[in-house]
Amino acid sequence: MTQDNEAIHLIAELLARKYLPRTHPRVKQALADAELFQSVEQRLAQVGLRWVDNVYADHVTLTLLSAPATRVLGEGVLNANNNLDLPRDAVSLLVVVWALIVLPKRERQASRVAPEEAQNDMFAGAKPLPSARSVSPVLSYKALLEDYGNQLGKKTRLDANLKLLERHGFILRKQDDILEGPLLDVLLDYDVLAPRILNGALADVLAREQAQREQAALAAASAQVESPTADTP
């Protein structure tokens, strides 16, 4: 099969499914074959689209190029959320969920450390990059409702907006657990969003979350040290 046909089939599958895992055979081939990837990018550009992926995410997807996005979604892309029919409180919830999941996940991936491992390994940089699935935090629905329910429309609005985020692939739900969805770390630009969050309104919230995680880790370590060991005969 020619490169053009491979590019056509990959683009068609992405359009049909909205996203594909990086482990998909056609995605792996495109990421490894510069000529094929160039063909994919050229064909996408002809219809105002571009390929979106990053090494920290487990999936790839497509989005609009900047110029078509401005014309289609509004000047300055101020109405970009409207093409997903996300109300303002859903966008606010999306930012909160992104901050609570993606920021700590990226920290673990950059340090090559799994959640249960200590973060002082001098050879961590030599380890392979952990997959998003293996290091993404899991949010508790009850904790999210308790901490942010009043700001995000209380239970009725929170439940409705979580369903919207799940429908669009930003999150996954497993009973009371909220997990990273295939598009959460792909469609939201980390380089743009992270500085605004870390230096903005959510900075105090994230600092509190970090402090709570550290306290929990210290408590667990202390309990392990203080636990009595059985006497050996």
N, C-alpha and C positions, 0 to 999 in steps of 0.2 A: 504494500500500500504506500502511495506517495506521501511526502510530507504534508502537502496541501490537504489530502484526504484525512490524514491523522488530525491535522489542525481543525478541520471542519467537524469531525466527530467529537473531538474534545469540547469544542465550543458549544455544539448542540447539546451535549450531555450536561454541561454546566448551566446552560439556559433552562433545560428541562428540570434539573434537580436543584438549582439555585446555589449549591455548593457541593464540593467533592472532597473526600479525605486526601491528604498528601500521599497516602499509601495506595491510592487508586492507580492501576497500571498506566493509564494514559497521562495522569498528572505526573507520575514519577518519570515517565519518558520525556515529557515536555520540560521538566525541571533539569533533566540531565542532558538534553539535546538542544544546544544553542540555536541551531538552524530551525528546528521545529518550534521552539519557543518564540523565535522572531516571526515566524509565519503566523502563529496564534496572535501575537500582539498586533501585527499588521492588519489581519482580518478583523479583529475587534475594533481597532481604531477607525476602520472604514464605516462602522455603524455607531461610533460615539461611545464605545465601551473600552474598558481596560481591565487587565488581570490584577487581582489583589491577593497577596499572600504575605506571610512573614514566617521566619524560622521558628518563632515562638508559638505559632498556632498550628493546630492539627488539620486544618481545612483550608481550601482556597475557594475564591468566589470571583464574581465580576461586579463592576460598578461603572458609573458614568464617568467619562472624561470631564475635566473641569469646564471647558467651554460649553459643551452640550448641557451639563448639569446646571450652569447658570441660566441658560435659556429655558430649559425645561422646568426647573424647580424654583426659579425666581432670582432676581438680582442679588448677588452675594450669597446665593444658596441659603437664604434665611429661612426658606420654607422647605428645606430638604427633608425634614421629618414627615412632611405631609404625604410623601409618596408611599409611606408605610402606614398612614392613618394613625400615627401615634399622637395622642394629645399631650399637652405640656407636662402633665404630671407623670405620664408614662415615660417621657424623655428624661425627666428628673430621676425617676426610678431606675432607668437604664444607666444613667451616669453613676448613681450610688452603687448599683450591682457591679458595674464595671470596675469601680474603684476598689470595692471589697474583694473582688475575685482576681482581676487581672494584675493589679499592682503587686500584691504579695506573690502571685504566681510568677511574674517576670523576675522578681527578686530571687526566688528559688531557682529559676532556670539560669539566670545570669551567674549565680554562685555554684551551679551544678549540684545543688543540695536537695534531697528529697525531704518531705515534711518531718519524717522521723529521725533524720540524721542531724548530727551537730554541725554548726556552720563555721567550724574552725579548721577544716581540712586544708592543709597547705597545698595539696595536689588536686583540689577541686577543679581547677581550670583545665586539667587534662582529661576530665571525664566527659562523656558525650552529653549533649544537651538533653535534659529530661523532657519527655513529651508533656504537652499541656494537660492531658488527662491524668497523668501520674502525680502532678504537683498542684493542680488547681484546688483552691479552698472550696469547701462545701458550706453554703450559707444555710442557716436555720430559718425557716419561714416564721416561726414564732418569735425569734430574736429580731428579725427584720421588721415584723409588725410592731413589736414592743419599742424598738429603737427609733423607727422612722415612720410609723403609721400615722401619727398626727400631722407630719409634714407632707405626707404623700397621699392624703385623702382618706385615711383610715381604712378599715378592713375591706369595705365594699369596693372602693376604687383600687386599692392595692391588689386585690384578687383579680379584678378585671384587667388591670395593666400587666400583671404577671402572665396572664393568659395571652395577651398580645405579644409580649416579649418572647414567650415560648413559641407562639405561632410563627414568628419571624426568625426563629433560630438563634436568638440571643442567649436564651437559657434553656436548661432542661429541668424537669421536675420529677422527683422521685419521692412521693408522699410529702413529708415536711422538709425535704432537702431541696435546695436550689443549686444547680451545678452550671458550670460554664457551657454554653451552647456553641455550636460550630462557627457562628459568626460574631461572637462577642469580641474576640481579639483580632478580628480581621477587618470588619467594617468601621470600627472606631479607631481613629488614628492616635496611636500611643504617643508619638512625639509631640502632637498638638495638645492632647487632653491631659496627659500626665502632669506637665508643669503647672497647668491651670488648677488642677485639683490639689497637687502637693503644696502649692503656694497660695491657695484660695480658700474658699469657704469650707471645704472638706478636710483641710489640713489637720484641724483639731480632732475631728472624728477619727481620722486614720491614725493619728498619734495615740488616741485612746485605745483603739483596736490593737495596735502594736503593743502597748503597755500591758493590756489584758492577756495577749498571747504570751508575752515574756513572763508575766506572773504565773500563768498556768504552767509554763515549762519549768520554771523554778520550783513551783510547788510539787510537780511530778518528780523532779530530780531529788528534791529534799525527802519526799516520801519514800523513794527508792533507797536512799542512803540510810534513812532511819529505820526501815523495816527490819525486824529481827530475823536473824538467820537461825535455822535449826542447828542445835548442838550436835556435833558428830561424836559418836561413842568412842 
